Amino acid sequence: MIERRPLLDFLAHAILLVGVAVVAFPVYLTLVASTQSAQDIATSRPLSLLPGSHALQTYQAALFGGQSSSGSRMPAAGPMMLVSLISALIIAVGKIAISLLSAFAIVYFRFPLRRLVFWMIFVTLMLPVEVRISPTYAVVSDLGMLNSYAGLTVPLIASATATFLFRQFFLTVPDELVEAARVDGAGPMRFFKDILLPMSTTSIAALFVIQFIYGWNQYLWPLLVTTDESMYPVVLGIKRMIAGESYTEWNVVMATAMLAMLPPALVVILMQKWFVKGLVDTEK
Protein backbone atom coordinates (compact mmCIF):
# COMPACT_ATOMS: atom_id res chain seq x y z
CA MET A 1 0.00 0.00 0.00
CA ILE A 2 1.34 3.40 -1.00
CA GLU A 3 0.69 6.16 1.50
CA ARG A 4 -0.21 9.48 -0.09
CA ARG A 5 0.89 12.62 1.69
CA PRO A 6 -0.73 15.75 0.20
CA LEU A 7 1.85 18.08 1.71
CA LEU A 8 4.78 16.17 0.21
CA ASP A 9 2.99 15.96 -3.14
CA PHE A 10 2.41 19.71 -3.11
CA LEU A 11 6.05 20.36 -2.18
CA ALA A 12 7.33 18.07 -4.94
CA HIS A 13 5.13 19.74 -7.56
CA ALA A 14 6.13 23.19 -6.33
CA ILE A 15 9.83 22.34 -6.69
CA LEU A 16 9.23 20.99 -10.19
CA LEU A 17 7.31 24.11 -11.21
CA VAL A 18 10.07 26.36 -9.87
CA GLY A 19 12.65 24.35 -11.80
CA VAL A 20 10.60 24.60 -15.01
CA ALA A 21 10.19 28.36 -14.51
CA VAL A 22 13.94 28.85 -13.97
CA VAL A 23 14.73 26.94 -17.17
CA ALA A 24 11.89 28.36 -19.29
CA PHE A 25 12.14 32.04 -18.33
CA PRO A 26 15.35 32.79 -20.33
CA VAL A 27 13.81 31.05 -23.35
CA TYR A 28 10.63 33.10 -22.97
CA LEU A 29 12.66 36.29 -22.61
CA THR A 30 14.56 35.42 -25.79
CA LEU A 31 11.28 34.80 -27.61
CA VAL A 32 9.82 38.11 -26.43
CA ALA A 33 12.96 40.02 -27.44
CA SER A 34 12.84 38.44 -30.89
CA THR A 35 9.39 39.98 -31.49
CA GLN A 36 10.45 43.53 -30.68
CA SER A 37 12.48 46.09 -32.60
CA ALA A 38 16.14 46.80 -31.89
CA GLN A 39 15.22 50.29 -30.73
CA ASP A 40 12.66 48.93 -28.24
CA ILE A 41 15.25 46.59 -26.76
CA ALA A 42 17.87 49.33 -26.55
CA THR A 43 15.57 51.90 -24.91
CA SER A 44 13.31 49.75 -22.72
CA ARG A 45 14.56 49.42 -19.16
CA PRO A 46 13.52 46.89 -18.05
CA LEU A 47 12.67 44.88 -21.15
CA SER A 48 8.96 44.37 -21.69
CA LEU A 49 7.75 40.86 -20.93
CA LEU A 50 4.96 41.11 -23.50
CA PRO A 51 5.49 40.09 -27.15
CA GLY A 52 6.02 42.91 -29.61
CA SER A 53 4.68 43.48 -33.12
CA HIS A 54 7.89 43.02 -35.14
CA ALA A 55 8.09 39.23 -35.13
CA LEU A 56 7.61 38.76 -38.89
CA GLN A 57 10.22 41.35 -39.87
CA THR A 58 12.71 40.15 -37.27
CA TYR A 59 12.52 36.46 -38.20
CA GLN A 60 12.65 37.32 -41.89
CA ALA A 61 15.82 39.33 -41.29
CA ALA A 62 17.27 36.50 -39.16
CA LEU A 63 16.57 33.81 -41.77
CA PHE A 64 17.48 35.64 -44.94
CA GLY A 65 19.76 38.45 -43.75
CA GLY A 66 19.52 42.06 -44.81
CA GLN A 67 20.58 45.53 -43.84
CA SER A 68 20.81 46.46 -40.18
CA SER A 69 19.68 49.84 -38.86
CA SER A 70 23.35 50.92 -38.84
CA GLY A 71 23.66 50.14 -42.58
CA SER A 72 25.83 47.02 -42.30
CA ARG A 73 24.91 43.60 -43.69
CA MET A 74 23.42 41.04 -41.34
CA PRO A 75 24.29 37.36 -41.91
CA ALA A 76 21.48 34.99 -42.80
CA ALA A 77 20.69 32.22 -40.32
CA GLY A 78 19.24 29.89 -42.97
CA PRO A 79 22.57 28.88 -44.60
CA MET A 80 24.27 28.68 -41.18
CA MET A 81 21.55 26.33 -39.91
CA LEU A 82 22.01 24.17 -43.00
CA VAL A 83 25.76 23.92 -42.28
CA SER A 84 25.00 23.01 -38.65
CA LEU A 85 22.41 20.42 -39.71
CA ILE A 86 24.70 18.70 -42.21
CA SER A 87 27.62 18.72 -39.76
CA ALA A 88 25.51 17.39 -36.87
CA LEU A 89 24.07 14.58 -39.01
CA ILE A 90 27.51 13.55 -40.31
CA ILE A 91 28.96 13.57 -36.79
CA ALA A 92 26.04 11.63 -35.28
CA VAL A 93 25.79 9.00 -38.03
CA GLY A 94 29.57 8.70 -38.33
CA LYS A 95 30.08 8.22 -34.60
CA ILE A 96 27.39 5.55 -34.43
CA ALA A 97 28.62 3.67 -37.52
CA ILE A 98 32.27 3.63 -36.46
CA SER A 99 31.41 2.75 -32.86
CA LEU A 100 29.12 -0.13 -33.89
CA LEU A 101 31.77 -1.66 -36.15
CA SER A 102 34.63 -1.19 -33.69
CA ALA A 103 32.61 -2.66 -30.79
CA PHE A 104 31.54 -5.58 -33.01
CA ALA A 105 35.15 -6.30 -33.94
CA ILE A 106 36.37 -6.09 -30.35
CA VAL A 107 33.67 -8.42 -28.98
CA TYR A 108 33.27 -11.03 -31.73
CA PHE A 109 36.65 -11.26 -33.42
CA ARG A 110 39.67 -12.93 -31.89
CA PHE A 111 42.90 -11.14 -32.78
CA PRO A 112 46.17 -10.46 -30.93
CA LEU A 113 46.13 -7.65 -28.33
CA ARG A 114 42.35 -7.33 -28.61
CA ARG A 115 41.95 -6.11 -25.03
CA LEU A 116 44.84 -3.67 -25.44
CA VAL A 117 43.18 -2.19 -28.54
CA PHE A 118 39.97 -1.65 -26.59
CA TRP A 119 41.77 0.10 -23.74
CA MET A 120 43.68 2.26 -26.22
CA ILE A 121 40.32 3.39 -27.62
CA PHE A 122 38.93 3.91 -24.13
CA VAL A 123 41.92 5.99 -23.00
CA THR A 124 41.11 8.56 -25.71
CA LEU A 125 38.30 9.71 -23.39
CA MET A 126 41.05 11.57 -21.55
CA LEU A 127 42.06 13.37 -24.74
CA PRO A 128 39.12 15.51 -25.90
CA VAL A 129 39.37 17.84 -28.88
CA GLU A 130 40.45 20.73 -26.64
CA VAL A 131 43.56 18.83 -25.50
CA ARG A 132 44.69 17.70 -28.97
CA ILE A 133 43.42 20.73 -30.82
CA SER A 134 46.79 22.03 -32.06
CA PRO A 135 48.04 18.83 -33.75
CA THR A 136 44.52 18.09 -35.05
CA TYR A 137 44.34 21.54 -36.62
CA ALA A 138 47.80 21.06 -38.17
CA VAL A 139 46.72 17.77 -39.76
CA VAL A 140 43.44 19.24 -41.06
CA SER A 141 45.28 22.25 -42.47
CA ASP A 142 47.97 20.13 -44.18
CA LEU A 143 45.27 17.99 -45.78
CA GLY A 144 43.52 21.07 -47.18
CA MET A 145 40.32 20.44 -45.20
CA LEU A 146 39.81 23.95 -43.84
CA ASN A 147 36.46 25.56 -44.68
CA SER A 148 34.93 22.21 -45.60
CA TYR A 149 32.46 19.74 -44.13
CA ALA A 150 35.28 17.20 -43.85
CA GLY A 151 37.28 19.59 -41.69
CA LEU A 152 34.23 20.33 -39.53
CA THR A 153 33.26 16.71 -38.95
CA VAL A 154 36.03 14.13 -39.48
CA PRO A 155 38.09 15.04 -36.35
CA LEU A 156 34.91 14.76 -34.24
CA ILE A 157 33.56 11.47 -35.57
CA ALA A 158 35.45 8.90 -33.46
CA SER A 159 33.81 8.23 -30.09
CA ALA A 160 35.25 6.07 -27.33
CA THR A 161 32.08 6.53 -25.25
CA ALA A 162 29.80 5.10 -27.93
CA THR A 163 32.24 2.25 -28.59
CA PHE A 164 32.25 1.39 -24.90
CA LEU A 165 28.44 1.46 -24.67
CA PHE A 166 27.98 -0.79 -27.71
CA ARG A 167 30.69 -3.15 -26.46
CA GLN A 168 28.94 -3.51 -23.11
CA PHE A 169 25.64 -4.19 -24.88
CA PHE A 170 27.15 -6.78 -27.25
CA LEU A 171 28.65 -8.61 -24.25
CA THR A 172 25.10 -9.19 -22.94
CA VAL A 173 24.03 -11.00 -26.13
CA PRO A 174 23.77 -14.74 -25.29
CA ASP A 175 26.44 -16.98 -26.76
CA GLU A 176 23.66 -19.38 -27.81
CA LEU A 177 22.39 -16.75 -30.26
CA VAL A 178 25.83 -16.50 -31.83
CA GLU A 179 26.10 -20.28 -32.12
CA ALA A 180 22.61 -20.55 -33.63
CA ALA A 181 23.47 -17.97 -36.26
CA ARG A 182 26.70 -19.81 -37.04
CA VAL A 183 24.86 -23.14 -37.39
CA ASP A 184 22.37 -21.49 -39.78
CA GLY A 185 25.28 -20.42 -41.96
CA ALA A 186 25.20 -16.70 -41.17
CA GLY A 187 28.54 -14.99 -41.65
CA PRO A 188 29.86 -12.25 -39.36
CA MET A 189 28.35 -9.34 -41.31
CA ARG A 190 25.03 -11.18 -41.75
CA PHE A 191 24.91 -11.75 -37.98
CA PHE A 192 25.77 -8.08 -37.45
CA LYS A 193 23.13 -6.80 -39.90
CA ASP A 194 20.24 -9.17 -39.15
CA ILE A 195 20.63 -9.73 -35.41
CA LEU A 196 22.81 -7.17 -33.66
CA LEU A 197 21.55 -4.05 -35.44
CA PRO A 198 17.82 -4.73 -34.79
CA MET A 199 18.62 -5.45 -31.15
CA SER A 200 20.57 -2.18 -30.88
CA THR A 201 17.92 0.18 -32.25
CA THR A 202 17.04 1.80 -28.92
CA SER A 203 20.69 2.32 -28.02
CA ILE A 204 21.35 3.76 -31.48
CA ALA A 205 18.41 6.16 -31.11
CA ALA A 206 19.57 7.37 -27.70
CA LEU A 207 23.11 7.91 -28.94
CA PHE A 208 21.85 9.66 -32.08
CA VAL A 209 20.03 12.27 -29.97
CA ILE A 210 23.07 12.86 -27.78
CA GLN A 211 25.54 13.02 -30.66
CA PHE A 212 23.29 15.21 -32.83
CA ILE A 213 23.07 17.81 -30.06
CA TYR A 214 26.83 17.48 -29.52
CA GLY A 215 27.50 18.15 -33.20
CA TRP A 216 24.96 20.98 -33.41
CA ASN A 217 26.42 22.84 -30.43
CA GLN A 218 30.05 22.72 -31.59
CA TYR A 219 31.74 26.11 -31.26
CA LEU A 220 35.48 25.87 -30.56
CA TRP A 221 36.43 23.55 -33.43
CA PRO A 222 34.43 25.42 -36.12
CA LEU A 223 35.93 28.65 -34.81
CA LEU A 224 39.38 27.34 -35.78
CA VAL A 225 38.73 25.58 -39.08
CA THR A 226 36.31 28.02 -40.72
CA THR A 227 37.24 31.44 -42.04
CA ASP A 228 34.71 31.50 -44.89
CA GLU A 229 31.36 32.91 -43.80
CA SER A 230 29.52 30.40 -45.99
CA MET A 231 30.83 27.57 -43.74
CA TYR A 232 29.88 29.13 -40.40
CA PRO A 233 27.59 26.94 -38.26
CA VAL A 234 24.76 28.78 -36.54
CA VAL A 235 26.36 28.76 -33.07
CA LEU A 236 29.45 30.48 -34.45
CA GLY A 237 27.26 32.80 -36.50
CA ILE A 238 25.44 34.04 -33.40
CA LYS A 239 28.75 34.90 -31.77
CA ARG A 240 29.92 36.73 -34.89
CA MET A 241 26.64 38.66 -35.01
CA ILE A 242 27.29 39.94 -31.49
CA ALA A 243 31.02 40.61 -31.77
CA GLY A 244 31.16 41.87 -35.34
CA GLU A 245 29.01 44.97 -35.04
CA SER A 246 29.50 48.18 -33.07
CA TYR A 247 25.72 48.33 -32.79
CA THR A 248 24.15 44.91 -32.20
CA GLU A 249 20.69 44.14 -33.55
CA TRP A 250 19.67 42.22 -30.46
CA ASN A 251 16.23 41.37 -31.78
CA VAL A 252 17.80 39.58 -34.78
CA VAL A 253 20.32 37.87 -32.52
CA MET A 254 17.50 36.62 -30.27
CA ALA A 255 15.50 35.44 -33.28
CA THR A 256 18.55 33.55 -34.59
CA ALA A 257 19.01 31.98 -31.14
CA MET A 258 15.38 30.84 -31.16
CA LEU A 259 15.80 29.35 -34.64
CA ALA A 260 18.99 27.60 -33.50
CA MET A 261 17.06 25.93 -30.67
CA LEU A 262 14.46 24.37 -32.97
CA PRO A 263 16.32 21.45 -34.65
CA PRO A 264 17.76 19.96 -31.40
CA ALA A 265 14.40 20.44 -29.68
CA LEU A 266 12.59 18.71 -32.55
CA VAL A 267 15.05 15.80 -32.50
CA VAL A 268 14.53 15.33 -28.75
CA ILE A 269 10.73 15.61 -29.03
CA LEU A 270 10.38 13.27 -32.01
CA MET A 271 12.78 10.68 -30.59
CA GLN A 272 11.89 11.06 -26.94
CA LYS A 273 10.31 7.62 -26.65
CA TRP A 274 13.31 5.88 -28.21
CA PHE A 275 15.75 8.06 -26.30
CA VAL A 276 14.29 7.24 -22.88
CA LYS A 277 13.89 3.56 -23.77
CA GLY A 278 17.49 3.37 -24.92
CA LEU A 279 18.72 4.81 -21.63
CA VAL A 280 16.58 2.82 -19.19
CA ASP A 281 15.59 -0.36 -21.02
CA THR A 282 17.17 -3.37 -19.32
CA GLU A 283 15.49 -6.09 -21.39
CA LYS A 284 18.45 -6.72 -23.65
C-alpha positions as CSV (number, residue, x, y, z in Angstrom):
1,M,0.0,0.0,0.0
2,I,1.3,3.4,-1.0
3,E,0.7,6.2,1.5
4,R,-0.2,9.5,-0.1
5,R,0.9,12.6,1.7
6,P,-0.7,15.7,0.2
7,L,1.9,18.1,1.7
8,L,4.8,16.2,0.2
9,D,3.0,16.0,-3.1
10,F,2.4,19.7,-3.1
11,L,6.0,20.4,-2.2
12,A,7.3,18.1,-4.9
13,H,5.1,19.7,-7.6
14,A,6.1,23.2,-6.3
15,I,9.8,22.3,-6.7
16,L,9.2,21.0,-10.2
17,L,7.3,24.1,-11.2
18,V,10.1,26.4,-9.9
19,G,12.6,24.4,-11.8
20,V,10.6,24.6,-15.0
21,A,10.2,28.4,-14.5
22,V,13.9,28.9,-14.0
23,V,14.7,26.9,-17.2
24,A,11.9,28.4,-19.3
25,F,12.1,32.0,-18.3
26,P,15.3,32.8,-20.3
27,V,13.8,31.0,-23.4
28,Y,10.6,33.1,-23.0
29,L,12.7,36.3,-22.6
30,T,14.6,35.4,-25.8
31,L,11.3,34.8,-27.6
32,V,9.8,38.1,-26.4
33,A,13.0,40.0,-27.4
34,S,12.8,38.4,-30.9
35,T,9.4,40.0,-31.5
36,Q,10.5,43.5,-30.7
37,S,12.5,46.1,-32.6
38,A,16.1,46.8,-31.9
39,Q,15.2,50.3,-30.7
40,D,12.7,48.9,-28.2
41,I,15.3,46.6,-26.8
42,A,17.9,49.3,-26.6
43,T,15.6,51.9,-24.9
44,S,13.3,49.7,-22.7
45,R,14.6,49.4,-19.2
46,P,13.5,46.9,-18.0
47,L,12.7,44.9,-21.1
48,S,9.0,44.4,-21.7
49,L,7.7,40.9,-20.9
50,L,5.0,41.1,-23.5
51,P,5.5,40.1,-27.2
52,G,6.0,42.9,-29.6
53,S,4.7,43.5,-33.1
54,H,7.9,43.0,-35.1
55,A,8.1,39.2,-35.1
56,L,7.6,38.8,-38.9
57,Q,10.2,41.4,-39.9
58,T,12.7,40.1,-37.3
59,Y,12.5,36.5,-38.2
60,Q,12.6,37.3,-41.9
61,A,15.8,39.3,-41.3
62,A,17.3,36.5,-39.2
63,L,16.6,33.8,-41.8
64,F,17.5,35.6,-44.9
65,G,19.8,38.5,-43.8
66,G,19.5,42.1,-44.8
67,Q,20.6,45.5,-43.8
68,S,20.8,46.5,-40.2
69,S,19.7,49.8,-38.9
70,S,23.4,50.9,-38.8
71,G,23.7,50.1,-42.6
72,S,25.8,47.0,-42.3
73,R,24.9,43.6,-43.7
74,M,23.4,41.0,-41.3
75,P,24.3,37.4,-41.9
76,A,21.5,35.0,-42.8
77,A,20.7,32.2,-40.3
78,G,19.2,29.9,-43.0
79,P,22.6,28.9,-44.6
80,M,24.3,28.7,-41.2
81,M,21.5,26.3,-39.9
82,L,22.0,24.2,-43.0
83,V,25.8,23.9,-42.3
84,S,25.0,23.0,-38.6
85,L,22.4,20.4,-39.7
86,I,24.7,18.7,-42.2
87,S,27.6,18.7,-39.8
88,A,25.5,17.4,-36.9
89,L,24.1,14.6,-39.0
90,I,27.5,13.6,-40.3
91,I,29.0,13.6,-36.8
92,A,26.0,11.6,-35.3
93,V,25.8,9.0,-38.0
94,G,29.6,8.7,-38.3
95,K,30.1,8.2,-34.6
96,I,27.4,5.5,-34.4
97,A,28.6,3.7,-37.5
98,I,32.3,3.6,-36.5
99,S,31.4,2.7,-32.9
100,L,29.1,-0.1,-33.9
101,L,31.8,-1.7,-36.2
102,S,34.6,-1.2,-33.7
103,A,32.6,-2.7,-30.8
104,F,31.5,-5.6,-33.0
105,A,35.2,-6.3,-33.9
106,I,36.4,-6.1,-30.3
107,V,33.7,-8.4,-29.0
108,Y,33.3,-11.0,-31.7
109,F,36.7,-11.3,-33.4
110,R,39.7,-12.9,-31.9
111,F,42.9,-11.1,-32.8
112,P,46.2,-10.5,-30.9
113,L,46.1,-7.7,-28.3
114,R,42.4,-7.3,-28.6
115,R,41.9,-6.1,-25.0
116,L,44.8,-3.7,-25.4
117,V,43.2,-2.2,-28.5
118,F,40.0,-1.6,-26.6
119,W,41.8,0.1,-23.7
120,M,43.7,2.3,-26.2
121,I,40.3,3.4,-27.6
122,F,38.9,3.9,-24.1
123,V,41.9,6.0,-23.0
124,T,41.1,8.6,-25.7
125,L,38.3,9.7,-23.4
126,M,41.1,11.6,-21.5
127,L,42.1,13.4,-24.7
128,P,39.1,15.5,-25.9
129,V,39.4,17.8,-28.9
130,E,40.4,20.7,-26.6
131,V,43.6,18.8,-25.5
132,R,44.7,17.7,-29.0
133,I,43.4,20.7,-30.8
134,S,46.8,22.0,-32.1
135,P,48.0,18.8,-33.7
136,T,44.5,18.1,-35.1
137,Y,44.3,21.5,-36.6
138,A,47.8,21.1,-38.2
139,V,46.7,17.8,-39.8
140,V,43.4,19.2,-41.1
141,S,45.3,22.3,-42.5
142,D,48.0,20.1,-44.2
143,L,45.3,18.0,-45.8
144,G,43.5,21.1,-47.2
145,M,40.3,20.4,-45.2
146,L,39.8,23.9,-43.8
147,N,36.5,25.6,-44.7
148,S,34.9,22.2,-45.6
149,Y,32.5,19.7,-44.1
150,A,35.3,17.2,-43.8
151,G,37.3,19.6,-41.7
152,L,34.2,20.3,-39.5
153,T,33.3,16.7,-39.0
154,V,36.0,14.1,-39.5
155,P,38.1,15.0,-36.4
156,L,34.9,14.8,-34.2
157,I,33.6,11.5,-35.6
158,A,35.4,8.9,-33.5
159,S,33.8,8.2,-30.1
160,A,35.3,6.1,-27.3
161,T,32.1,6.5,-25.3
162,A,29.8,5.1,-27.9
163,T,32.2,2.2,-28.6
164,F,32.3,1.4,-24.9
165,L,28.4,1.5,-24.7
166,F,28.0,-0.8,-27.7
167,R,30.7,-3.2,-26.5
168,Q,28.9,-3.5,-23.1
169,F,25.6,-4.2,-24.9
170,F,27.1,-6.8,-27.2
171,L,28.6,-8.6,-24.3
172,T,25.1,-9.2,-22.9
173,V,24.0,-11.0,-26.1
174,P,23.8,-14.7,-25.3
175,D,26.4,-17.0,-26.8
176,E,23.7,-19.4,-27.8
177,L,22.4,-16.8,-30.3
178,V,25.8,-16.5,-31.8
179,E,26.1,-20.3,-32.1
180,A,22.6,-20.6,-33.6
181,A,23.5,-18.0,-36.3
182,R,26.7,-19.8,-37.0
183,V,24.9,-23.1,-37.4
184,D,22.4,-21.5,-39.8
185,G,25.3,-20.4,-42.0
186,A,25.2,-16.7,-41.2
187,G,28.5,-15.0,-41.6
188,P,29.9,-12.3,-39.4
189,M,28.3,-9.3,-41.3
190,R,25.0,-11.2,-41.7
191,F,24.9,-11.7,-38.0
192,F,25.8,-8.1,-37.4
193,K,23.1,-6.8,-39.9
194,D,20.2,-9.2,-39.1
195,I,20.6,-9.7,-35.4
196,L,22.8,-7.2,-33.7
197,L,21.5,-4.1,-35.4
198,P,17.8,-4.7,-34.8
199,M,18.6,-5.4,-31.1
200,S,20.6,-2.2,-30.9
201,T,17.9,0.2,-32.2
202,T,17.0,1.8,-28.9
203,S,20.7,2.3,-28.0
204,I,21.3,3.8,-31.5
205,A,18.4,6.2,-31.1
206,A,19.6,7.4,-27.7
207,L,23.1,7.9,-28.9
208,F,21.9,9.7,-32.1
209,V,20.0,12.3,-30.0
210,I,23.1,12.9,-27.8
211,Q,25.5,13.0,-30.7
212,F,23.3,15.2,-32.8
213,I,23.1,17.8,-30.1
214,Y,26.8,17.5,-29.5
215,G,27.5,18.2,-33.2
216,W,25.0,21.0,-33.4
217,N,26.4,22.8,-30.4
218,Q,30.1,22.7,-31.6
219,Y,31.7,26.1,-31.3
220,L,35.5,25.9,-30.6
221,W,36.4,23.6,-33.4
222,P,34.4,25.4,-36.1
223,L,35.9,28.7,-34.8
224,L,39.4,27.3,-35.8
225,V,38.7,25.6,-39.1
226,T,36.3,28.0,-40.7
227,T,37.2,31.4,-42.0
228,D,34.7,31.5,-44.9
229,E,31.4,32.9,-43.8
230,S,29.5,30.4,-46.0
231,M,30.8,27.6,-43.7
232,Y,29.9,29.1,-40.4
233,P,27.6,26.9,-38.3
234,V,24.8,28.8,-36.5
235,V,26.4,28.8,-33.1
236,L,29.5,30.5,-34.4
237,G,27.3,32.8,-36.5
238,I,25.4,34.0,-33.4
239,K,28.7,34.9,-31.8
240,R,29.9,36.7,-34.9
241,M,26.6,38.7,-35.0
242,I,27.3,39.9,-31.5
243,A,31.0,40.6,-31.8
244,G,31.2,41.9,-35.3
245,E,29.0,45.0,-35.0
246,S,29.5,48.2,-33.1
247,Y,25.7,48.3,-32.8
248,T,24.2,44.9,-32.2
249,E,20.7,44.1,-33.5
250,W,19.7,42.2,-30.5
251,N,16.2,41.4,-31.8
252,V,17.8,39.6,-34.8
253,V,20.3,37.9,-32.5
254,M,17.5,36.6,-30.3
255,A,15.5,35.4,-33.3
256,T,18.5,33.6,-34.6
257,A,19.0,32.0,-31.1
258,M,15.4,30.8,-31.2
259,L,15.8,29.3,-34.6
260,A,19.0,27.6,-33.5
261,M,17.1,25.9,-30.7
262,L,14.5,24.4,-33.0
263,P,16.3,21.4,-34.6
264,P,17.8,20.0,-31.4
265,A,14.4,20.4,-29.7
266,L,12.6,18.7,-32.6
267,V,15.0,15.8,-32.5
268,V,14.5,15.3,-28.8
269,I,10.7,15.6,-29.0
270,L,10.4,13.3,-32.0
271,M,12.8,10.7,-30.6
272,Q,11.9,11.1,-26.9
273,K,10.3,7.6,-26.6
274,W,13.3,5.9,-28.2
275,F,15.7,8.1,-26.3
276,V,14.3,7.2,-22.9
277,K,13.9,3.6,-23.8
278,G,17.5,3.4,-24.9
279,L,18.7,4.8,-21.6
280,V,16.6,2.8,-19.2
281,D,15.6,-0.4,-21.0
282,T,17.2,-3.4,-19.3
283,E,15.5,-6.1,-21.4
284,K,18.5,-6.7,-23.6
